Amino acid sequence: MSSSEAIVLAGESRRRPSPFALGLRETEIASAAVKSAVVMPNAAAQPGTRTKLTAEQMEARQQQRAEDDELIRAAQKGDRQAFDALVRRYDRSVLRLAMHVLSNEQDAQDVHQEAFLKAYRHLSNFRFECSFYTWLYRIVTNLCLDQLRRRKSRREDPSTALDGSGEEMDLLANLTDGRASANPARELERKTMSAAIQDALNELTPRERTVFELKHYQGLKLRTIGEMLSTTEETAKNTLFRATRKLRARLADAR
């Protein structure tokens, strides 16, 4: 690792929050989204349905891309602060994506770090043909796919995760209902469904799971997902349909 890369990672690691500090409540919300997509026939039958962006959202996205492009050009000329600004802008999103796809803190941290190292090393190859976040997410999703393939070969226990110290922990046990009036029966039902969803997700192929989670956890368009995975929108749509069909069959008894 060069001194420049060491500086980038040193600054980034001081800011890097634990995935659990980001709020595992997001995982509960995401599980609800998956349940809706899988259990509700209309949502599952139309995997390619898009949500139209408002004029304000389009303008904000264009503004962000313009700012990203300016930072990238500066970073390509050797401005480390410009790349550091890009890291700060996408730090939490990359970590959140890795955590949702992998459900393992140790693996998510590894992917998070390696993704920004790869981005730094290959930034000179960025040709502004797509947005920076699409390019960066492509790196992250490919790293996650590699992790999932290795996990499949090792047959890891999907119900546990590793914390920062390397200790095993029950991911779902950390999802507590903070409401004072929490209903124990409802909490048990929620945890049962969340566990069933997690088990079902782990039965998908790495690519099916990645496409499904990019769509329903990250809210990305199928065209964008196709770009990230170096495939077509139609292929991403078909992969999503297969994943949804498998999940519906797997979760039929959990409804």
C-alpha positions as CSV (number, residue, x, y, z in Angstrom):
1,M,0.0,0.0,0.0
2,S,1.4,3.4,-1.0
3,S,1.7,6.3,1.5
4,S,-1.2,8.1,-0.3
5,E,-3.5,5.1,0.2
6,A,-2.5,4.8,3.8
7,I,-3.4,8.4,4.4
8,V,-6.8,7.9,2.7
9,L,-7.6,4.9,4.8
10,A,-6.3,6.4,8.0
11,G,-8.5,9.4,7.6
12,E,-11.5,7.2,6.5
13,S,-11.1,4.7,9.3
14,R,-11.4,7.4,12.0
15,R,-14.8,8.4,10.5
16,R,-16.0,5.0,9.8
17,P,-19.0,4.1,12.0
18,S,-19.9,0.6,13.0
19,P,-22.8,-0.8,10.9
20,F,-24.6,-1.3,14.1
21,A,-24.0,2.3,15.0
22,L,-25.8,3.2,11.7
23,G,-28.8,1.6,13.3
24,L,-29.9,-2.0,12.8
25,R,-33.4,-0.6,12.9
26,E,-32.8,0.0,9.2
27,T,-32.5,-3.8,8.8
28,E,-35.9,-4.2,10.4
29,I,-37.4,-1.6,8.1
30,A,-35.7,-3.4,5.1
31,S,-37.2,-6.7,6.2
32,A,-40.6,-5.1,6.2
33,A,-39.9,-3.9,2.6
34,V,-38.8,-7.4,1.6
35,K,-41.9,-8.9,3.2
36,S,-44.1,-6.4,1.3
37,A,-42.3,-7.2,-2.0
38,V,-42.5,-11.0,-1.5
39,V,-45.9,-11.4,0.2
40,M,-47.9,-8.8,-1.8
41,P,-48.7,-10.4,-5.2
42,N,-48.8,-7.1,-7.2
43,A,-45.4,-6.0,-5.9
44,A,-43.9,-9.4,-6.7
45,A,-45.6,-9.7,-10.1
46,Q,-44.2,-6.4,-11.3
47,P,-40.5,-6.3,-10.4
48,G,-39.7,-3.7,-13.0
49,T,-42.1,-1.0,-11.7
50,R,-40.4,2.3,-11.4
51,T,-41.0,5.3,-9.1
52,K,-40.9,8.5,-11.1
53,L,-38.6,11.1,-9.6
54,T,-39.9,14.6,-9.0
55,A,-38.3,17.7,-10.7
56,E,-36.6,18.6,-7.4
57,Q,-35.1,15.1,-7.0
58,M,-33.9,15.1,-10.6
59,E,-32.3,18.5,-10.1
60,A,-30.7,17.4,-6.8
61,R,-29.3,14.3,-8.5
62,Q,-27.9,16.3,-11.4
63,Q,-26.3,18.8,-9.0
64,Q,-24.7,15.9,-7.0
65,R,-23.3,14.4,-10.1
66,A,-21.8,17.7,-11.2
67,E,-20.2,18.1,-7.8
68,D,-18.9,14.5,-7.9
69,D,-17.4,15.1,-11.4
70,E,-15.6,18.2,-10.2
71,L,-14.2,16.3,-7.2
72,I,-13.1,13.3,-9.4
73,R,-11.3,15.6,-11.8
74,A,-9.4,17.2,-8.9
75,A,-8.6,13.8,-7.4
76,Q,-7.4,12.5,-10.8
77,K,-4.9,15.4,-10.7
78,G,-3.6,14.2,-7.4
79,D,-5.8,16.2,-4.9
80,R,-6.2,13.8,-2.0
81,Q,-8.6,16.1,-0.2
82,A,-11.0,15.8,-3.2
83,F,-11.0,12.0,-3.0
84,D,-11.4,12.3,0.8
85,A,-14.5,14.4,0.1
86,L,-15.9,11.6,-2.1
87,V,-15.2,9.1,0.6
88,R,-17.1,11.2,3.1
89,R,-20.0,11.6,0.7
90,Y,-20.5,7.9,0.1
91,D,-18.9,6.4,3.2
92,R,-22.2,5.5,5.0
93,S,-24.0,4.4,1.8
94,V,-21.2,1.9,0.9
95,L,-21.1,0.5,4.4
96,R,-24.9,0.3,4.6
97,L,-25.0,-1.5,1.2
98,A,-22.3,-4.0,2.2
99,M,-24.1,-4.7,5.6
100,H,-27.5,-5.3,4.0
101,V,-26.1,-7.6,1.3
102,L,-23.7,-9.6,3.6
103,S,-25.4,-9.3,7.0
104,N,-22.0,-9.7,8.6
105,E,-20.2,-6.8,10.2
106,Q,-16.7,-8.2,9.7
107,D,-17.3,-8.9,6.0
108,A,-19.0,-5.5,5.5
109,Q,-16.1,-3.7,7.0
110,D,-13.7,-5.6,4.8
111,V,-15.7,-4.8,1.6
112,H,-16.1,-1.2,2.7
113,Q,-12.3,-0.7,3.1
114,E,-11.4,-2.6,-0.1
115,A,-14.0,-0.8,-2.2
116,F,-12.5,2.6,-1.4
117,L,-9.0,1.3,-2.0
118,K,-10.0,0.0,-5.4
119,A,-11.7,3.2,-6.2
120,Y,-8.6,5.2,-5.3
121,R,-6.3,2.9,-7.3
122,H,-8.5,3.0,-10.4
123,L,-9.9,6.5,-10.3
124,S,-7.7,7.5,-13.2
125,N,-9.8,5.0,-15.3
126,F,-13.1,6.8,-14.6
127,R,-14.3,8.2,-17.9
128,F,-17.5,10.0,-16.7
129,E,-19.7,7.6,-18.7
130,C,-21.9,7.0,-15.7
131,S,-22.3,8.5,-12.3
132,F,-19.7,8.0,-9.6
133,Y,-22.1,6.2,-7.3
134,T,-22.9,3.8,-10.1
135,W,-19.2,3.1,-10.7
136,L,-18.5,2.9,-6.9
137,Y,-21.5,0.6,-6.2
138,R,-20.4,-1.6,-9.1
139,I,-17.1,-2.1,-7.2
140,V,-19.0,-2.8,-3.9
141,T,-21.5,-5.2,-5.4
142,N,-18.8,-7.2,-7.1
143,L,-16.9,-7.5,-3.9
144,C,-20.1,-8.5,-2.1
145,L,-20.7,-11.1,-4.8
146,D,-17.2,-12.5,-4.2
147,Q,-17.9,-12.7,-0.4
148,L,-21.3,-14.4,-0.9
149,R,-19.7,-17.0,-3.3
150,R,-17.0,-17.8,-0.7
151,R,-19.6,-18.0,2.0
152,K,-21.7,-20.4,-0.1
153,S,-18.6,-22.7,-0.5
154,R,-17.9,-22.5,3.3
155,R,-21.6,-23.0,4.2
156,E,-21.6,-20.3,6.9
157,D,-24.3,-20.1,9.4
158,P,-26.6,-17.3,8.0
159,S,-28.2,-16.5,11.4
160,T,-25.1,-15.1,13.0
161,A,-22.8,-12.2,12.3
162,L,-19.4,-11.2,13.6
163,D,-18.9,-8.0,15.6
164,G,-15.9,-5.7,15.4
165,S,-13.9,-7.9,17.8
166,G,-14.6,-11.1,15.8
167,E,-17.1,-12.5,18.3
168,E,-20.3,-14.2,17.0
169,M,-23.5,-12.4,17.6
170,D,-27.2,-12.9,16.8
171,L,-28.1,-10.2,14.4
172,L,-31.8,-10.3,15.0
173,A,-31.2,-10.3,18.8
174,N,-30.0,-6.7,18.4
175,L,-33.2,-5.6,16.8
176,T,-35.1,-4.6,19.9
177,D,-38.4,-2.7,19.9
178,G,-37.7,0.5,21.8
179,R,-41.4,1.3,22.3
180,A,-42.5,1.2,25.9
181,S,-45.7,-0.5,24.9
182,A,-44.0,-3.2,22.8
183,N,-46.2,-6.3,22.3
184,P,-44.2,-9.5,23.2
185,A,-46.3,-11.6,20.8
186,R,-45.9,-9.1,18.0
187,E,-42.2,-8.8,18.7
188,L,-41.9,-12.6,18.5
189,E,-43.8,-12.7,15.2
190,R,-41.6,-9.9,13.8
191,K,-38.4,-11.8,14.8
192,T,-39.8,-15.1,13.4
193,M,-40.6,-13.4,10.1
194,S,-37.3,-11.6,10.0
195,A,-35.4,-14.8,10.6
196,A,-37.5,-16.6,7.9
197,I,-36.7,-13.8,5.4
198,Q,-33.0,-13.9,6.2
199,D,-32.9,-17.7,5.8
200,A,-34.8,-17.4,2.5
201,L,-32.4,-14.7,1.2
202,N,-29.5,-17.0,2.0
203,E,-31.1,-19.7,-0.3
204,L,-30.8,-17.4,-3.3
205,T,-27.8,-17.5,-5.6
206,P,-25.3,-14.7,-4.9
207,R,-26.4,-12.7,-8.0
208,E,-30.1,-13.2,-7.2
209,R,-29.7,-12.0,-3.7
210,T,-27.6,-9.0,-4.7
211,V,-30.1,-7.9,-7.4
212,F,-33.0,-8.3,-5.0
213,E,-31.4,-6.4,-2.2
214,L,-30.1,-3.6,-4.5
215,K,-33.7,-3.2,-5.7
216,H,-35.6,-3.5,-2.4
217,Y,-33.0,-2.3,0.2
218,Q,-31.3,0.4,-1.9
219,G,-34.3,1.4,-4.1
220,L,-32.1,1.4,-7.2
221,K,-33.5,1.2,-10.8
222,L,-33.1,-2.1,-12.6
223,R,-31.2,-0.2,-15.4
224,T,-28.7,1.0,-12.7
225,I,-28.5,-2.5,-11.2
226,G,-27.7,-3.9,-14.7
227,E,-25.0,-1.4,-15.1
228,M,-23.5,-2.2,-11.8
229,L,-23.4,-5.9,-12.6
230,S,-22.2,-5.4,-16.2
231,T,-25.4,-6.8,-17.7
232,T,-28.6,-5.6,-19.2
233,E,-31.7,-4.1,-17.6
234,E,-33.7,-7.1,-18.9
235,T,-31.3,-9.6,-17.4
236,A,-31.5,-7.8,-14.0
237,K,-35.3,-7.8,-14.3
238,N,-35.4,-11.5,-15.0
239,T,-33.0,-12.2,-12.1
240,L,-35.2,-10.1,-9.8
241,F,-38.3,-12.1,-10.9
242,R,-36.6,-15.4,-10.2
243,A,-35.4,-14.2,-6.8
244,T,-38.9,-13.0,-5.9
245,R,-40.5,-16.2,-7.1
246,K,-38.1,-18.3,-5.0
247,L,-38.7,-16.1,-1.9
248,R,-42.4,-16.3,-2.2
249,A,-42.3,-20.1,-2.4
250,R,-39.8,-20.2,0.5
251,L,-41.9,-17.9,2.7
252,A,-45.3,-19.4,1.9
253,D,-45.5,-21.1,5.3
254,A,-44.3,-18.0,7.2
255,R,-47.2,-15.7,6.2
